[in-house]
Amino acid sequence: MSISIPQNSPKAGYLAHREEINRAISEVMSSGWYILGEQVKRFETEFAEFLSVKHTIGVASGTDALHLALRACGIGTGDGVITISHTAVATVAAIELAGATPILVDIDPGTFNLSLADLEATIRVWKNSPSTIRLKAIVPVHLYGQPAPMPEIMELAARHELLVIEDCAQAHGAEIDGRKAGSWGHASAFSFYPTKNLGAFGDGGAVATDDDQLAEQLRILREYGWRKRYTSDVPGMNTRLDELQAAILRVRLRYLAQENQRRRDLALLYDEGLRGVANEFRLPSVVKGTTHVFHQYVIRSAKRDELQQYLRQQGILTLIHYPVPVHLQPAYAGRLPWARPLPETERAAREVLSLPMFPELPEGDVATVTAALKKFGTSADAI
Ligand SMILES: *Cc1c(COP(=O)(O)O)cnc(C)c1O
């Protein structure tokens, strides 16, 4: 085993822009100001421009962004929030952090995003149930960088008077009908965890919104409930984006569109390379009218575990996002108040495999991966 191809590489992202990032870090260190200063302010403005929204508010993580967005929208105890179970556990954890109850719906097996049919059925059944939990919001997740069907979700939400808070942790720069993910809902949450499409070198997150009042509420909530320093108007928390991460994010934001394009080019190379074994693996689909930003390139295989093992022997590293759906995790199993069966979610957890994907991944490595997959596919056919 000589070759070694990583699944992701935040370090390659650093090395690609090393001088600019080092300069940004050095400027912050020399400025003498390290928390909520000029860099955060500028990043918030630049990221809002990028998304075409009025405000973004920097916070300490994607989990906090989602938690705070829900709280600022007035969602808390006694409120139900619909989301999916085939996602990072943070999506569901944030709903409970806000005091609300997660209500899980199944996914569309083609896109891994929430199933509109199951969403409608869940709303209908829930509204007619004797539960005291009031249905308040939907949290669509743009999983793997593929946008969820926002026009339909917004229409459904308006009809049932529900708020929509987008989980954009995997979808920086993704678009639906030319409009960015994160600019559709009442608010949206981003993570800047190092492996995300827009990654810091530490933790970070942001909330985006067009609503002035919501933005003000979020700024207050992120720092002890202060409207004015040392006066807490509401019980708040400490969840701030720091100056170092903001300065780094400002550099990386300048390259985001170009790096997302590179991810799409690599995805096309995978598509072409794997066309011959499409029977063996199900390749990702791109919904018409959307711009998929390929946070992950995820294939499905009935022999997933065997395949992952085979690739590892060839020095090719892959990951499983996610091996256990949230509703089956020890912290949640049997505890969530009410759930419809989630067969597509459970099937996806058995079949998904995330291939190497990051902007600096050499094209030759994609060819190595597709060749190995082809070999596995052909030998599997022969059995
Ligand atoms: C990464 C991620 C989060 C959480 O972000 P953190 O910054 O790690 O708190 C939430 N939702 C999804 C879909 C994610 O991928």
The ligand as an ORCA input file, in Angstrom:
! r2SCAN-3c Opt
* xyz 0 1
  C     -21.014     20.755     10.825
  C     -22.479     20.747     10.921
  C     -23.175     21.354     11.977
  C     -22.498     21.844     13.223
  O     -21.510     22.764     13.084
  P     -20.407     22.961     14.234
  O     -19.679     24.168     13.792
  O     -19.562     21.726     14.254
  O     -21.134     23.163     15.521
  C     -24.555     21.419     11.902
  N     -25.232     20.881     10.875
  C     -24.616     20.258      9.860
  C     -25.428     19.695      8.744
  C     -23.221     20.155      9.855
  O     -22.610     19.518      8.852
*
